[in-house]
Amino acid sequence: MSEILLGLFALVAALLVVFVIALSIHWGSKRETGLVPYIFYPVMISIASAAILSHRDISGEELLMSAVAVARHPASAWIGRFTSLFVIFACGERLLHRLTSREKTRPMPMLLFWALLLYFLTNIVSPAFLGRHTDVSHEYLYMFLAGYAALLMTSREVDLSVISMRNATLAFLVLSAVILVLNPNMVANKGYHGFVPGVSIRYAGLASHANSLGPMVVVFLLCLLRKPYTWRSLNLSAWALGLFSLLLTQSKTNWIACILCFACVAYFGFREQIKARLFDYRRPQLSIIGIFCFILICTMALLMVMFGSVDAKLAKFASSNDGFDLLSFTGRDVIWQVALQEWHKYPVFGYGLPIWDEAFRASIGMPYASHAHSQFYQSLSSAGTVGAAGLLVYAAVLLYASARAAKASGGLSMALFVLIASRSVSEVPLSLTGFAAEALTHLLLLIIVAAYFPVEDRQAVRARKVRVPGMA
């Protein structure tokens, strides 16, 4: 009886695969743009629903709230499954559309594709099969499939992706703000004393942590700058909500990253306008303000050095709890030491992808260490030297591609790369093991770079190589 059931299941699965392929080809043949730009909506819904249905309480200490294992509600699990199916269908449709389309399409940036493939092989495939603790899961394919589909995007689909990311994140922030009013324990850590005077909470929203909400807000503000709402009141409200949410996260690294990201947009997107305005001697207000601010900063720094007892204050700060957190990267140096120890044990292919799971965290007595809190140490510990080498190659190619696409994208590609690079110091924004908020930023960067990266048409290159008869 069991053999009959297995045979029926295999038959139904095969028919379902054929139906999905046929539906994808039919869908893509009639539409220039696919569904990949709309992936951001279901992923955001999945993240928000998982937090709401868990009935979590993160009002305690940060380390304690990170260590709490929140049971996943069955409804949120099914939402996650449907999200995965949508991702597979959307990405598969674009891949099939490219394979079956007879129309002339923009060439894929092959350098970026090979770098992404190398990163996937060295950081997912290699540790999954050759690591000390092997582990294979279908979830490891989703991000690579989405990244491959992202490299097929056009400039028109970039605008759709930016708008989708903007709208999905705005809905996420609005829902988080509503929960802050109705049930603040679900979205905020109480008793936190940061840099914002009079504010004793650290706002995480419906994200897993305040450090996860911060980069989401930065990406939202970048998308809002690129594609503002036509309704002025809605646009101003969106900016206010985004800046207010970023402020309440009390994340200094994300504040600095936000400034650097907007500096990239200003340099690559408005460089000529700023240059013309700065050296316009008929309207010297901007130059005067810049010079005055520079003099003021230098004067204040000089006065602090001369009369501020800087050395004593630095020594006092270093001996305080805040100073210890800063010097030890909020305790991340201990996690990095564990990552190095695992690399020394398994130097070539690493511990494997199950590292930092619940069992491993219990074995090292760090229930709050959900990952290595560094992209480099994550690759080093999970995939060994092979994984770290693949990460460095991929990061170098991603930097090169982001720089090449910076001018055409108005600085958005470099801004997103700077955000990911700053996050890589203490988080794992380039993880390929699943879809999360960090993965959306990575995916958006690939979409933008692929659409604006200068790629020569192979036919045009061949035509230039053909010599004209009678010409030297």
N, C-alpha and C positions, 0 to 999 in steps of 0.2 A: 504493500500500500504506500509505503514511504517513497519507493522508487517512482511510482506513478505521480505522486504529488511533486516530487523533484522534477520530473520530466515536464509536467504542466507548468511549473514555475519557470523553468528554463525557456519553454515555448512562449509564455506570456512575456517574459523579459526580452526575448529576441524580437517579438512583434512590437513591443513598446519602443525598443531602440530604433527599429526601422521606421516606426511612425514619427518619432521625434526627429530623426534625420530628414524625413520627407517634409515634415512641417517646417523645419529650419530652412531648408532649401526654398520652399514655397514662400516663406516669410521674407527671406533675404532677397529673393529675386524681384520683389515688388517695392523694396524700400532701399533708399540710398544709405540711410543711417540705421543702425541696429539698436539693440537694447542694452548694450554695454554701458552707455552713459547714464542709464537709469539704475544701475546696480546699487548706487549709494542709498536709495530710498529703502529697499528691504533690509539692507545691512543695519542702517540706523534704527529701523523699527525693531529688528532682532535685539540690538543692544539695549534699547529702552525697555522693551517688554521683559527681557531677562531680569533687569534691575527692579522693575515695578512688581512683577509677579513673585519675586524672591522674598518680598517683605523684609528686606535687609535693614540693619541698624548699624550705621557707620559713625555714630556720634562719639564713640570712645576714642582711645588713643590710636594714633596712626598705625603703629606696629601691630596693635591688637586687631584693629579693623582689617588690616591686610591679611592677618592670619586666620580670620573667620572664614570657614568653608560654607558658602551659601549654597543650599540645595537648589537645583534647577527645577522649576515648575514644569510639569508635562506640557502645558500649553506653549511655554517659551521654547521647549525642545522641538515641538512640531513647527513653530515659526522658524526656528533655525534650519530645520530640514527643508522647508519650502524655500527658504532663502538660498540654500545650497543648490536646489534644483533650478531656481531662477538663474543663478550665476552660471551653472553648467549650460543651460539652454541659451542664454544670452551670448556667452563666449563661443560656444559651439556653432551658433548661427553665423557669427562673423567669420569664423575660420572656414566654414563650409561655403559661405558667400565668396570669400577670396579664392577658394580652390575652384569653384564652379563658374565664377564670373568671367565673361569674355570681354568685358569692358576694360579699357586702359585704367589701371589704378596706380596710385602713388607707391613707389617702391618702399619696402620696409627698411628702416635703418638696421642693416645686418650686424654692424658692430655691437649695437645694443642688444640685439637678439642673441648673439653668441655669448655675450657677457652674462645675460640673464640665464641662458641655458647652463653655462658653466657654474654659476652661483647655485642654481637648482641642483645640479648633479653633485656638487661638492658639499652642500649644506643640507640637502634633504635625502637624495638617493644614496649617497655614500654612507652617512651615519645610519640610515634606515636598514641597510643590508650588511654593512661592514663594521659598524660600531660595536662597542663591547656589549651593549644591550640593544639588540635589534628590535625594530618596531615599524610596522607598515600600516598606514591608514589612508583612506580615500581623501581625508581632509587636507593632506599634504599636497594634493594636486590642484586645489582650487585657485590658490594665489598665482601659481605658475600659469595655469590656463588663462586666468584673467590678465596676467601680465603680457602673455603672448597675444591675446586679443587686443590689448591696449596699444600694442605696437602697430596695429592695422588702422588706427583711428586717423581721421582727417581733421583739418582745421575747423570745419563745421561741427564735428562731433566734440571738439574741445569746448566750444561754447555751451553745448548741451550738457556736457559733463560738469562744467563749472556751475551752471544754473542748478543742476540736480544736487550737487554737493552743497550749494548755498541754501536751497530750499529745505533739504533734508536736515541739515545742521540747525537751521533756524527753528524748525519744528521740534527738534531735539532740545534746544535751549529753552524754548517756550514751555515745553512740557516739564523740563527740569525746574524752571522757575515756579511753575504751578505747584509742583511737589514740595518745593522749598517753603511755600506758604502753608500747605496743608499738612505735610509731614516732614519737617526739617531734619529729623533723625535719619531719614533715608538718603539724604543727599548732602549732608554737611557734617564735618567733624567739629565738635564743640571743644572749647577750652584751648584753642590754638592761638598763640600770640605771634603774629608775624610782623610785617612791615606796614600794614595798613592800620593807622591809629583808630582805636575804638572798635575794631572788628575782631572778635574772638572766635570766629569760625573759619574753617577752610572748606570751600565749596567744591564738591566733586560732581554735582549734578547727578545725572543717571549714568555717568561713566563709572568705570571701576575705581578710579582714584582721581584726585585733583590734578595729578601730573598727567593723567590721560585726557582730562577735559581741556587743559590748557592748550595743547597743540591743535585740538579740534577747533577751538575758538579762533586761533591764529589763522588756520586754513579758511575758516568761515569769513573772517575779515578780509583776507586776500581775495576770496571769491566775490565778496560784496564790493570790493574796490574794482575788480575786473568787470563784474556784471551787476551794477546797482539796480535796485528796484525803480521802476518808472514812477511809482507813487511816492512822493517826497516824504510824506509822514511815515509810511512803512519803512522807507530807507533809513530815516533818522532813528526810528524805534529799533530797527535791527542793529544799527551801529551802537546805540546805547546799551542794548541787551548784551551784545557781544563784548564790549569793553567792560561792562559791569561784571559779567561772568568771569572774564579774564582777571580782573582785579581781585575778585573774591577767591580765586584759586590760590592766591598768595604764593604763586610759584615764580621765584626770581628768575630761574632759567628760562621759563616761557616768556616772561616779560622782556628779557634781553633778546630772546629769539624773535619776538614780535618786532622789536626795533630794528634788528638786523634784516629781517624779511622785508620790511617796508623800505629800508635803505636800499636793498637790491632793486625793488620796484622803482624807486625814485631814480636810481642811477641808470638802469637800463631802459626804463620806460619814459622818463621825463628829463633825461640828461641834457638834451639840447635846450629845452625850455628853461631849465634851472640855470644853465650856463649863460644863456642870453639874458635872463633876468638878473643874474648875479653881476654881470659886467655891463649892465645898462646904466651908464653914468647920468642919464637924464632922470632915472628913478632909482637913486642909490639906497633906498630904505632897506632892502634885503641885505646888501653888503654891510651897511652900518650895523644892523642888528647882529649879523654873524660875527663881525669884529668885536662888538661890545660884549657878546656872550663869551667869546674866547678870552678876552681880557679879564672878565669877571671870574671865570673859572680858574684862570691862572692865579689871580690875586687871592681867591679863597684858598686855593691849595697852598700857596706860599704862607698865608697867615696861619693855617693849620699846622704846617711844619714848624713854623717859628714859635708859636705860642700855644699849640694844642696838646703838647705832651703826647705825640702820636705813638711813640714807642711804649709808653706805659699803658695807653688804651689798647694797643694791639696785644700786649701781654695779658691784659685783663680779659679781652675778648676771647683769646685763645684758650684761656682756662675756664671759660663759661660753657654752658651746654650748647648754645648756638655756635660758638667757636669750634667746639668739638665736632658738631654735626657738619660744619663747613669743611674742616680739615680732613674729616673721614668720609666726606661725601655722604653724610647721613647714614653712616654705618655700611655703605656699599663696599668699602675696602675689604671688609671681612668676607663678603660674598665673592669678591674678586679673588681672594686668596683660596677659597674653596674651588673656584673654577680653575685656577692654576694647578692646584693639587690634582684635580681630575685629569687635566691635560698631561701632567707628568706621569700619571698612571697609564693613560691611553693616548700617547702622543700623535699617532698617525691619523686614525679615524675617529678618535674621541670616545666619550662615554656612550653616546647615542642620543636619539631624540627624546627618550623618556626622562632625561636629566631635568631636574627641578620639578618633577611631578610630586605628588603628595607623599609617596613612599620615600623618595630621595630627600625631600625636605625634612621628613621625620627622622631620617637616619643622621642628618647633620645638625638637628635641633634648631632649624630655622624655618618655621612654618610660614613666615612672611616672604620668603625668597621664591617668588613664583617664576623668576628667571634670573639670569646672571647680572641684570641691571647694567649691561654694557653690551653693545652689539658685537664688539670684538671678542670679549670674554665669552659671550654666548656661543659664537661660532667655534671658538677655541676649545671650549669644554664639551660641546655636543658633537662637533665634527672634527676636532683635532686640527693638526697643522694643515691638512687638506682643506678643511672648511675655512680656516682663517685666510689661507692664500686665495681661495675663491672669493671671499668677501672683499679683500683688498683690491683684487682685479675688478670686480663689479663696481665697487665704490669709485675707483679711478675712472672707469668708462662712464659711469653715471654723471660724475663731475664734468668730464669732457663734453658729454652730450648736452648737459644742462647749460653749460657755458655757450655752446654753439647755437642753442635755441633761445638764448636769453633775449637777444635783441628782437627777434620776431615775436616772442611771447610777451614782450613788455616787461621783462624781468621776472615773470611769474615762475619760470622753470628754476632759476637760480634761487629765488625766495623759498620755494618748496625744498630744494636741495639743502639750503642752509638750515631750514627747520629740521629736516631729517638728520643732518650731520650733527646738529646740536643735541638732538634727542639720543643719538647713538652713543654719547658719552655715558649716559646713565640709564638708558632704556634700550629696547630692541625693536626699533621702527621698521627694520628690513626683514622681519620674520616672514617666512613662507609657510609656516605650519598651520595657518588658518586665517579666517577673515575677522578683523577687529578694526577699531577706529584707526590704529596706526597703519593698517594695511590699506585703508582708503586713501591716505595721504600718499603712500608709495604708488598706488595705482593711478592716482590723478597726475602725479609727476610723470609717469611713463606715458600717459595719454598725451600730455602737453609736449613732452620732448619728442615723441614719435611724430606728432603732427607738424612740428616746427623745425625739426632737425633737417639741415640742408642735405638732401639726397639727390644725387645725379641719376637721371634716367639712363638705364643700361643701353637702350636703343640709341639714345643721343650720343653716348660715349662711343658705341660701335661706329656710328655714322661719321664721327670726327676722325676715327682711325682709318677709314676707307680713303685711299688716295685717289684724287681726281686724275684721270688719264691725261697725259700731256703736260702735267704740272710737276715741278721739281719737288 
